[in-house]
Amino acid sequence: MSYGPNLSNLFRRAGAEKKVPLGFNPVGAMPEKPNGAPHEAVWLEVDEAALLLEAARTYRARCGWFAVPFAYELVATWLLTGGRPSEVTGLEVDDVSLDRETVTFRPNRLRRLKTLTSPRTIPLWPQLAEILRPYFPRREQMGQGTLLFPSFRTGREGLLQHPHRILAAIAERIGHARGTVTPYTLRHTYCAARLQTLDVGAPVSPFTVGRELGHGGDTLVRKVYGHLGTVRHRSAAVEYRVEQHVARLGDRLTALQRTAG
């Protein structure tokens, strides 16, 4: 994270609100603005993501706060769209089209999108379609509203609060310390998995992946995920199917199945 621009903007805002003298910006006067050390993105390998998704499928909340009826579908949507946390929790039912096989991220009455390039339509991968198709009838029974993953804690439809806590509880089931797996981890996982897919028989373009993530181009994808240059496998679709990784997951999968529910 770069702190220089953030501090500079803070002083500019303070000047506009007459909290400090107009033009007072010590950050702007510094010869070198402070920058945080660059961090590599953290993601899950495909087999680990498959185990996480299985943990979500068999998850039963022990705390009422986490007892949402769509933990599995929510985690699957994060993993299989690469959407930002609020982009996914702000999805509306009509944003997912089983007929056109698309997921559309667009602003709505409950939340905005981050940048001008954030509105986008991406593929609805077969695994996500399989997971969401039986969910739609259940969503209709939850209550009136348009959100795909709604909260009705106030008696009215609203955005789900603190969904990262639900994810943390699920990740703990397969041995991840609380807070080490976040919705952004799943966004990065999608990017890493998508970079290994094929597009009309050829390796997918980083530009295509960048657009699906809501970036204006491929610069960030190349910079952050450039160390994925040595590809281990190629597939036609992004998917995390636990049955494909039984041998590698071994005892961890067995232990999860024993504790299901």
Sequence and secondary structure as in RCSB ss.txt:
>XXXX:A:sequence
MSYGPNLSNLFRRAGAEKKVPLGFNPVGAMPEKPNGAPHEAVWLEVDEAALLLEAARTYRARCGWFAVPFAYELV
ATWLLTGGRPSEVTGLEVDDVSLDRETVTFRPNRLRRLKTLTSPRTIPLWPQLAEILRPYFPRREQMGQGTLLFP
SFRTGREGLLQHPHRILAAIAERIGHARGTVTPYTLRHTYCAARLQTLDVGAPVSPFTVGRELGHGGDTLVRKVY
GHLGTVRHRSAAVEYRVEQHVARLGDRLTALQRTAG
>XXXX:A:secstr
  HHHHHHHHHHHHHHTTSS TT  HHHH SS             HHHHHHHHHHHHT   SSGGG  TTHHHHH
HHHHHH   HHHHHT BGGGEETTTTEEEE  BTTB  SSTT  EEEE  HHHHHHHTTHHHHHHHH SSSBSSE
E TTSS EE S HHHHHHHHHHTTT  TTSS HHHHHHHHHHHHTTBEETTEE  HHHHHHHTT SSSHHHHHHH
GGG S    BSS    GGGGHHHHTHHHHHHHHT  
